[in-house]
């Protein structure tokens, strides 16, 4: 999650932290994933645009 988060621009990190009501990295993987899914659904992003996030999620899940 840290690698994914640090790949964001500064403004995106700020937005994610505000949405998390604190630090995004203080959330569990499940909570962070749910927050990003909710944000993505509210923005009308397509599945194709979410593909990189899903790939990261797959990497995270395979390391558990």
C-alpha positions as CSV (number, residue, x, y, z in Angstrom):
1,X,0.0,0.0,0.0
2,X,2.9,2.4,0.8
3,X,4.4,1.9,-2.7
4,X,1.0,2.5,-4.3
5,X,0.4,5.6,-2.1
6,X,3.8,7.1,-2.8
7,X,3.1,6.8,-6.5
8,X,0.3,9.4,-6.2
9,X,1.0,13.1,-6.9
10,X,1.0,15.3,-3.8
11,X,-2.4,16.6,-4.5
12,X,-3.8,13.1,-4.9
13,X,-2.2,12.0,-1.6
14,X,-3.9,15.0,0.1
15,X,-7.2,14.1,-1.4
16,X,-6.9,10.5,-0.3
17,X,-5.9,11.5,3.2
18,X,-8.9,13.8,3.5
19,X,-11.2,11.1,2.2
20,X,-9.7,8.7,4.8
21,X,-10.3,11.3,7.5
22,X,-6.7,11.1,8.4
23,X,-3.9,9.2,6.8
24,X,-4.8,6.7,4.1
25,X,-1.9,4.6,5.3
26,X,-3.5,4.3,8.7
27,X,-6.3,2.2,7.2
28,X,-6.2,-1.5,6.8
29,X,-5.9,-2.8,3.2
30,X,-9.6,-3.7,3.3
31,X,-10.6,-0.2,4.4
32,X,-8.3,1.5,1.9
33,X,-9.5,-0.7,-0.9
34,X,-13.2,0.0,0.0
35,X,-12.5,3.7,0.1
36,X,-10.8,3.7,-3.3
37,X,-13.6,1.7,-4.8
38,X,-16.2,4.1,-3.4
39,X,-14.2,7.1,-4.7
40,X,-13.8,5.5,-8.1
41,X,-17.6,4.7,-8.4
42,X,-18.4,8.3,-7.5
43,X,-16.1,9.6,-10.2
44,X,-17.5,7.3,-12.9
45,X,-14.1,5.8,-13.7
46,X,-14.2,2.8,-16.1
47,X,-13.0,-0.6,-15.3
48,X,-10.1,0.0,-17.7
49,X,-9.0,3.0,-15.6
50,X,-9.2,0.9,-12.5
51,X,-7.0,-1.9,-13.9
52,X,-3.7,-0.6,-12.4
53,X,-5.3,-0.5,-8.9
54,X,-6.6,-4.0,-9.3
55,X,-3.2,-5.2,-10.3
56,X,-1.7,-3.7,-7.2
57,X,-4.4,-5.3,-5.1
58,X,-3.5,-8.6,-6.6
59,X,0.1,-8.2,-5.7
60,X,-0.8,-7.2,-2.1
61,X,-3.2,-10.2,-1.7
62,X,-0.5,-12.6,-3.1
63,X,1.9,-11.5,-0.4
64,X,-0.4,-12.2,2.5
